[in-house]
Amino acid sequence: MFTAQLRALRGGRREESGAIAMILVLLLTTGVLMGVAALSIDVGSLYAQRRQVQNGADAAALALAQTCARDAARCNSSMVPSMASLAGLNGQATLGDVSATAPYPQGICVQNLRTTTDLPTCTAPTGALVDCPGVPTAMATVPYLEVHMQTLISGGHILPPIVAQSLGYGGGNVVACARAAIAVPGAGRTTTFPLTMSYCDWKNAVGWLSADQPGTFQAAPKGPWPGYGASNPWPTAETTVNTAKDDTDTCPTWNGHTAPGGFSWLQTTTGCSANVTGGWVIGVPGNNYLCDLTAYYGKLVALPIFDCLSLAPVTITPTTDCTSAHGTATNYHIVGYAPFYVSGWRFSGSTQNSVRPPNQAPSCPGTGNSGRCLSGWFTHAVLNDLPPADPGDTTPGFGGYVVLPAG
């Protein structure tokens, strides 16, 4: 019996020591798990805050770039309060705030803008976390702007981690930077407005001489149709886009008018639009009203601009023959697109009075069949359905812009 009792006692002690060991393991591993959990909470919180602040910076940069592209007169510090508000809404109102640093006291800077502004010039990135990435070589001359954001909690620029603050850590700022570029649009469109205009005639219409003397553009439409009224006054005058040869213009043959027998109409598809393939689109002879333009009335369109005529699509070079085309099966080479507000038109078979008061029929240059035209005005507009032009593209963009994230 004594032996049995001894064995029982020894077994109990082994069970007690095993329980103690288990308790020690639980204590040690629980501490590690709690530490990992605390770290996960803090890191997760920082990432969440970083995403919110970055969202605000991205939204503000793109919105401000579009403002600068559409209306150069508003591309200045007066826009900062609304951009800061937009950044706060997109980055949570209690988190987003412009980063008021020494180089950029309002959190915004610009570079290469083709307009006068009181916003500071962006300095070269230093590699710090508060900076945007380095500017690509291809963007050396492209206009862009940057928005710098940081956290805002209870009126202070501080973000204390949830667990670490209990250990006395005061926290720090979460910062973000966003860059948006304002590029010239390329000609890479496949579906287009069914009428075209020559490069030379566009220059004459707006008075374009060079990048430093870009001509005159009217204010863009805003708000509900027709986009003008008390809050956005109508332009004081309209431009006519002659759809036939204008014998009074100063442009040479192919670059000054459509092909003989042509009246700017392009071969249309369903919905009164034309298809561009490889930069070329087929023209249609005759001055009849080819398709219903009602869907474009009182709207901003991307008017295709051609720089060459050919009997068949060819590779454009300095020696390309652009004078041999005629009315039947003429191919127009589209070099770009001009934002144009269509106010009315006069064609054989259809006359649409202008949407602009006093709502009169367009007065087209020329007589007889040559007196055919679109009426409206050229303006600035963001054409984000077009790709940015290739580096080295020498076209003026025709008043259009592409706004895109750039770091």
C-alpha positions as CSV (number, residue, x, y, z in Angstrom):
1,M,0.0,0.0,0.0
2,F,2.8,2.4,0.8
3,T,4.2,1.8,-2.6
4,A,0.9,2.7,-4.2
5,Q,0.6,5.9,-2.1
6,L,4.1,6.9,-3.1
7,R,3.3,6.4,-6.7
8,A,0.2,8.5,-6.4
9,L,2.0,11.3,-4.7
10,R,4.7,11.3,-7.3
11,G,2.1,11.3,-10.1
12,G,0.3,14.3,-8.6
13,R,3.5,16.2,-8.4
14,R,4.3,15.5,-12.0
15,E,0.8,16.8,-12.9
16,E,1.3,20.0,-10.8
17,S,4.6,20.7,-12.4
18,G,3.1,20.2,-15.8
19,A,0.3,22.7,-14.9
20,I,2.9,25.2,-13.8
21,A,4.8,24.8,-17.0
22,M,1.7,25.3,-19.0
23,I,0.8,28.5,-17.1
24,L,4.3,29.9,-17.7
25,V,4.0,29.1,-21.4
26,L,0.6,30.8,-21.6
27,L,2.0,33.9,-19.8
28,L,5.0,34.1,-22.1
29,T,3.1,33.5,-25.3
30,T,0.2,35.7,-24.4
31,G,2.6,38.6,-23.8
32,V,4.1,38.0,-27.3
33,L,0.7,37.7,-28.9
34,M,-0.5,40.8,-27.1
35,G,2.6,42.7,-28.4
36,V,2.0,41.5,-31.9
37,A,-1.7,42.4,-31.7
38,A,-0.7,45.9,-30.4
39,L,1.8,46.3,-33.2
40,S,-0.8,45.2,-35.7
41,I,-3.4,47.6,-34.4
42,D,-1.0,50.5,-34.6
43,V,0.5,49.7,-38.0
44,G,-3.0,49.0,-39.4
45,S,-4.2,52.4,-38.0
46,L,-1.2,54.1,-39.6
47,Y,-1.9,52.5,-43.0
48,A,-5.6,53.4,-42.8
49,Q,-4.8,57.0,-42.0
50,R,-2.1,57.1,-44.7
51,R,-4.7,55.9,-47.3
52,Q,-7.2,58.5,-46.3
53,V,-4.7,61.3,-46.5
54,Q,-3.4,60.1,-49.8
55,N,-6.9,59.9,-51.2
56,G,-7.4,63.6,-50.3
57,A,-4.1,64.6,-51.9
58,D,-4.9,62.7,-55.1
59,A,-8.4,64.2,-55.4
60,A,-7.2,67.7,-54.8
61,A,-4.3,67.4,-57.3
62,L,-6.5,66.2,-60.1
63,A,-9.2,68.8,-59.4
64,L,-6.8,71.7,-59.2
65,A,-5.0,70.5,-62.4
66,Q,-8.4,70.4,-64.2
67,T,-9.1,74.0,-63.0
68,C,-5.7,75.2,-64.2
69,A,-6.3,73.5,-67.6
70,R,-9.8,74.9,-68.1
71,D,-9.4,78.4,-66.7
72,A,-5.9,79.7,-66.3
73,A,-7.2,82.9,-64.6
74,R,-8.3,80.7,-61.6
75,C,-5.0,78.8,-61.3
76,N,-3.7,80.7,-58.3
77,S,-3.8,80.7,-54.5
78,S,-7.5,81.7,-54.4
79,M,-8.3,78.1,-55.4
80,V,-6.4,76.7,-52.3
81,P,-9.3,76.9,-49.8
82,S,-11.6,74.9,-52.0
83,M,-8.9,72.4,-52.9
84,A,-8.2,71.9,-49.2
85,S,-11.9,71.4,-48.5
86,L,-12.0,68.8,-51.4
87,A,-9.0,67.1,-50.0
88,G,-10.6,66.9,-46.6
89,L,-13.8,65.4,-47.9
90,N,-11.9,62.8,-49.9
91,G,-9.5,62.0,-47.0
92,Q,-12.1,62.2,-44.3
93,A,-12.9,65.7,-43.0
94,T,-11.2,65.1,-39.6
95,L,-8.0,63.8,-41.2
96,G,-7.1,65.9,-44.3
97,D,-5.3,69.1,-44.1
98,V,-2.8,70.9,-46.4
99,S,0.7,70.5,-45.3
100,A,1.9,74.0,-44.6
101,T,5.7,73.6,-45.0
102,A,8.3,76.3,-45.6
103,P,8.6,75.7,-49.4
104,Y,4.8,75.5,-49.9
105,P,2.9,77.5,-47.2
106,Q,-0.4,76.5,-48.7
107,G,0.5,72.9,-49.5
108,I,0.4,73.4,-53.2
109,C,3.2,74.1,-55.8
110,V,3.4,74.2,-59.6
111,Q,6.0,73.7,-62.3
112,N,6.1,74.5,-66.0
113,L,2.7,76.2,-66.1
114,R,2.0,78.2,-69.3
115,T,0.2,80.9,-67.3
116,T,1.1,83.4,-64.6
117,T,0.3,82.2,-61.1
118,D,1.2,83.2,-57.5
119,L,1.6,79.6,-56.5
120,P,5.2,78.6,-55.5
121,T,7.4,76.6,-57.9
122,C,7.9,73.0,-56.9
123,T,11.5,72.2,-55.9
124,A,13.3,69.0,-56.9
125,P,12.3,66.0,-54.7
126,T,14.8,65.2,-52.0
127,G,13.8,61.6,-51.5
128,A,12.0,62.3,-48.2
129,L,8.8,60.6,-47.4
130,V,7.0,64.0,-47.6
131,D,8.0,64.4,-51.3
132,C,6.4,63.0,-54.4
133,P,8.6,60.6,-56.4
134,G,11.2,62.0,-58.7
135,V,10.0,63.7,-61.9
136,P,10.4,61.4,-65.0
137,T,12.7,62.7,-67.7
138,A,9.8,62.7,-70.1
139,M,8.0,65.2,-67.9
140,A,10.8,67.7,-67.8
141,T,8.8,70.3,-69.6
142,V,5.3,69.1,-68.9
143,P,3.1,71.4,-66.7
144,Y,2.3,69.8,-63.4
145,L,1.3,70.6,-59.8
146,E,1.7,68.9,-56.5
147,V,-0.5,68.8,-53.4
148,H,1.0,68.0,-50.0
149,M,-1.2,66.7,-47.3
150,Q,-0.9,65.7,-43.6
151,T,-3.2,64.4,-40.8
152,L,-5.4,66.7,-38.8
153,I,-7.0,65.6,-35.6
154,S,-8.8,67.9,-33.2
155,G,-7.1,70.9,-34.7
156,G,-3.6,69.6,-34.3
157,H,-1.3,67.9,-36.8
158,I,-0.7,64.7,-34.7
159,L,-1.5,61.0,-35.1
160,P,-0.9,59.0,-31.8
161,P,-0.9,55.3,-32.4
162,I,-3.7,53.6,-30.4
163,V,-1.5,51.3,-28.2
164,A,1.8,53.1,-28.3
165,Q,0.3,56.3,-26.8
166,S,-0.4,54.4,-23.6
167,L,3.4,53.9,-23.3
168,G,4.0,57.7,-23.6
169,Y,4.6,58.0,-27.3
170,G,3.2,61.3,-28.5
171,G,2.8,60.3,-32.2
172,G,3.6,62.1,-35.4
173,N,2.3,63.3,-38.7
174,V,1.2,61.0,-41.5
175,V,2.0,62.9,-44.8
176,A,1.2,62.4,-48.4
177,C,2.0,64.0,-51.8
178,A,0.2,63.8,-55.1
179,R,1.3,65.1,-58.5
180,A,-1.0,65.7,-61.5
181,A,0.2,66.6,-65.0
182,I,-1.5,68.7,-67.6
183,A,-0.5,67.2,-70.9
184,V,-1.3,68.0,-74.6
185,P,-3.8,65.3,-75.9
186,G,-2.7,63.0,-78.7
187,A,-4.8,62.1,-81.7
188,G,-5.5,58.6,-80.6
189,R,-9.3,58.6,-81.0
190,T,-11.3,56.0,-82.8
191,T,-14.8,57.6,-82.9
192,T,-15.2,61.3,-83.7
193,F,-17.5,64.1,-84.6
194,P,-18.5,63.7,-88.3
195,L,-17.1,67.0,-89.6
196,T,-13.4,68.1,-89.9
197,M,-11.4,71.3,-90.2
198,S,-7.9,72.1,-91.5
199,Y,-5.0,72.9,-89.2
200,C,-4.4,76.1,-91.0
201,D,-8.0,77.3,-90.8
202,W,-8.1,76.5,-87.1
203,K,-5.0,78.7,-86.6
204,N,-6.8,81.5,-88.4
205,A,-10.0,81.0,-86.5
206,V,-8.4,81.4,-83.1
207,G,-5.5,83.7,-84.1
208,W,-2.9,81.1,-83.0
209,L,0.7,82.1,-83.7
210,S,2.8,80.2,-81.2
211,A,2.8,78.7,-77.7
212,D,3.5,82.2,-76.4
213,Q,0.8,83.7,-78.5
214,P,-1.9,81.0,-78.4
215,G,-4.8,83.1,-79.7
216,T,-8.3,83.7,-78.3
217,F,-10.5,81.1,-76.7
218,Q,-14.0,81.6,-75.2
219,A,-15.1,80.5,-71.8
220,A,-16.2,76.9,-71.6
221,P,-19.8,75.9,-70.8
222,K,-20.6,75.2,-67.1
223,G,-23.6,73.7,-65.3
224,P,-26.8,72.5,-66.9
225,W,-27.6,72.8,-70.6
226,P,-26.8,74.9,-72.5
227,G,-23.9,75.8,-70.2
228,Y,-24.3,79.6,-70.4
229,G,-26.6,82.2,-68.9
230,A,-26.5,84.5,-65.9
231,S,-23.7,82.8,-64.0
232,N,-21.6,82.1,-67.2
233,P,-22.2,84.8,-69.8
234,W,-22.6,83.9,-73.4
235,P,-19.6,84.8,-75.7
236,T,-20.1,88.1,-77.4
237,A,-19.4,86.7,-80.8
238,E,-19.6,83.4,-82.7
239,T,-17.1,81.7,-85.0
240,T,-18.1,80.0,-88.3
241,V,-16.3,76.9,-89.4
242,N,-16.7,76.9,-93.2
243,T,-17.2,73.4,-94.5
244,A,-16.2,74.2,-98.1
245,K,-13.2,76.0,-99.7
246,D,-12.9,79.6,-98.6
247,D,-11.3,81.5,-101.5
248,T,-10.6,84.5,-99.2
249,D,-8.4,82.6,-96.7
250,T,-4.6,82.7,-96.7
251,C,-4.1,78.9,-96.4
252,P,-2.4,76.9,-99.2
253,T,-4.5,74.4,-101.1
254,W,-4.7,71.1,-99.1
255,N,-4.1,72.8,-95.7
256,G,-6.7,75.5,-96.3
257,H,-9.8,73.7,-97.2
258,T,-11.4,70.3,-97.7
259,A,-10.8,68.2,-100.9
260,P,-12.4,69.4,-104.1
261,G,-16.0,68.3,-104.0
262,G,-15.8,67.8,-100.2
263,F,-17.7,69.7,-97.6
264,S,-15.9,68.5,-94.4
265,W,-18.3,65.5,-93.9
266,L,-16.7,62.3,-92.8
267,Q,-17.9,58.8,-93.5
268,T,-20.4,58.1,-90.7
269,T,-21.4,55.1,-88.7
270,T,-24.5,54.6,-86.4
271,G,-25.2,57.6,-84.2
272,C,-23.8,60.3,-86.5
273,S,-20.1,59.7,-85.7
274,A,-17.1,58.8,-87.8
275,N,-14.4,56.1,-87.3
276,V,-10.7,57.0,-87.3
277,T,-8.3,54.1,-88.2
278,G,-4.6,54.6,-87.7
279,G,-5.1,58.4,-87.7
280,W,-7.0,58.4,-91.0
281,V,-10.7,58.9,-91.7
282,I,-12.6,58.7,-95.0
283,G,-14.3,61.8,-96.3
284,V,-17.6,62.0,-98.1
285,P,-18.2,64.3,-101.1
286,G,-21.3,66.5,-101.5
287,N,-22.8,69.3,-99.4
288,N,-26.0,67.5,-98.2
289,Y,-26.9,67.2,-94.6
290,L,-25.3,63.8,-94.1
291,C,-26.6,62.8,-90.6
292,D,-28.6,64.3,-87.8
293,L,-26.4,66.6,-85.7
294,T,-29.1,67.3,-83.1
295,A,-27.2,65.3,-80.4
296,Y,-24.3,67.8,-80.7
297,Y,-26.5,70.9,-80.6
298,G,-25.5,73.2,-77.7
299,K,-22.7,70.8,-76.7
300,L,-18.9,70.8,-76.5
301,V,-17.4,68.5,-79.1
302,A,-13.9,67.4,-80.0
303,L,-13.6,68.7,-83.6
304,P,-11.1,66.7,-85.6
305,I,-8.3,68.7,-87.2
306,F,-6.6,67.4,-90.3
307,D,-3.2,68.2,-91.7
308,C,-3.1,66.1,-94.8
309,L,-5.3,64.7,-97.6
310,S,-4.5,61.5,-99.4
311,L,-6.2,59.0,-101.8
312,A,-5.1,56.3,-99.3
313,P,-3.6,56.2,-95.8
314,V,0.1,56.8,-95.9
315,T,3.0,57.4,-93.5
316,I,3.3,61.2,-92.9
317,T,6.7,62.6,-93.7
318,P,8.0,66.0,-94.7
319,T,7.7,64.9,-98.4
320,T,4.2,63.3,-98.2
321,D,2.0,64.3,-101.1
322,C,-1.0,66.0,-99.6
323,T,-2.4,67.6,-102.7
324,S,-3.5,64.6,-104.8
325,A,-6.8,63.8,-103.1
326,H,-10.2,64.6,-104.5
327,G,-13.8,64.4,-103.3
328,T,-14.4,60.7,-103.8
329,A,-12.8,58.5,-101.1
330,T,-10.5,61.2,-99.8
331,N,-8.7,60.3,-96.6
332,Y,-8.1,63.0,-94.0
333,H,-5.2,62.6,-91.6
334,I,-6.3,63.7,-88.2
335,V,-3.5,65.5,-86.2
336,G,-5.6,66.4,-83.2
337,Y,-8.9,67.6,-81.8
338,A,-10.1,71.1,-80.9
339,P,-12.8,71.6,-78.2
340,F,-15.6,73.4,-80.0
341,Y,-19.1,74.4,-78.8
342,V,-21.7,73.8,-81.5
343,S,-24.2,76.6,-81.4
344,G,-25.8,76.0,-84.8
345,W,-25.3,75.2,-88.5
346,R,-26.4,75.8,-92.1
347,F,-26.2,72.9,-94.6
348,S,-28.1,71.9,-97.7
349,G,-31.2,70.3,-96.2
350,S,-30.8,71.6,-92.6
351,T,-30.4,75.0,-90.9
352,Q,-30.3,75.2,-87.1
353,N,-30.6,78.6,-85.5
354,S,-28.0,79.4,-82.9
355,V,-28.6,78.4,-79.3
356,R,-27.0,81.7,-78.4
357,P,-29.3,84.7,-78.1
358,P,-30.8,86.2,-80.3
359,N,-31.0,82.7,-81.8
360,Q,-30.4,83.6,-85.4
361,A,-29.4,81.4,-88.3
362,P,-25.6,81.2,-88.9
363,S,-24.2,83.6,-91.5
364,C,-21.7,81.5,-93.5
365,P,-18.9,82.9,-95.7
366,G,-19.3,82.4,-99.4
367,T,-22.3,82.1,-101.7
368,G,-24.3,79.2,-103.1
369,N,-22.9,75.8,-102.1
370,S,-19.9,77.3,-100.5
371,G,-22.0,79.1,-97.9
372,R,-22.1,76.1,-95.6
373,C,-20.8,76.2,-92.0
374,L,-21.0,75.2,-88.4
375,S,-21.3,78.1,-85.9
376,G,-20.0,78.2,-82.4
377,W,-16.7,78.9,-80.6
378,F,-13.4,77.3,-79.6
379,T,-12.6,76.9,-76.0
380,H,-10.4,75.1,-73.5
381,A,-11.5,71.7,-72.2
382,V,-10.2,68.6,-70.6
383,L,-10.3,65.7,-73.0
384,N,-9.4,62.8,-70.8
385,D,-10.8,60.2,-73.3
386,L,-7.7,61.0,-75.4
387,P,-4.2,59.7,-74.5
388,P,-1.4,62.2,-73.8
389,A,0.6,63.2,-76.8
390,D,4.0,61.5,-77.3
391,P,7.1,63.4,-76.0
392,G,8.3,65.8,-78.7
393,D,4.8,66.3,-80.2
394,T,4.7,69.8,-81.7
395,T,1.0,70.3,-82.1
396,P,-0.5,73.0,-79.9
397,G,-3.2,70.7,-78.4
398,F,-5.9,72.9,-80.1
399,G,-7.1,74.1,-76.7
400,G,-7.6,70.6,-75.3
401,Y,-5.8,69.0,-72.3
402,V,-5.4,65.7,-70.6
403,V,-5.1,65.6,-66.8
404,L,-3.6,62.5,-65.3
405,P,-1.8,61.4,-62.1
406,A,2.0,61.7,-62.3
407,G,3.3,60.4,-59.0
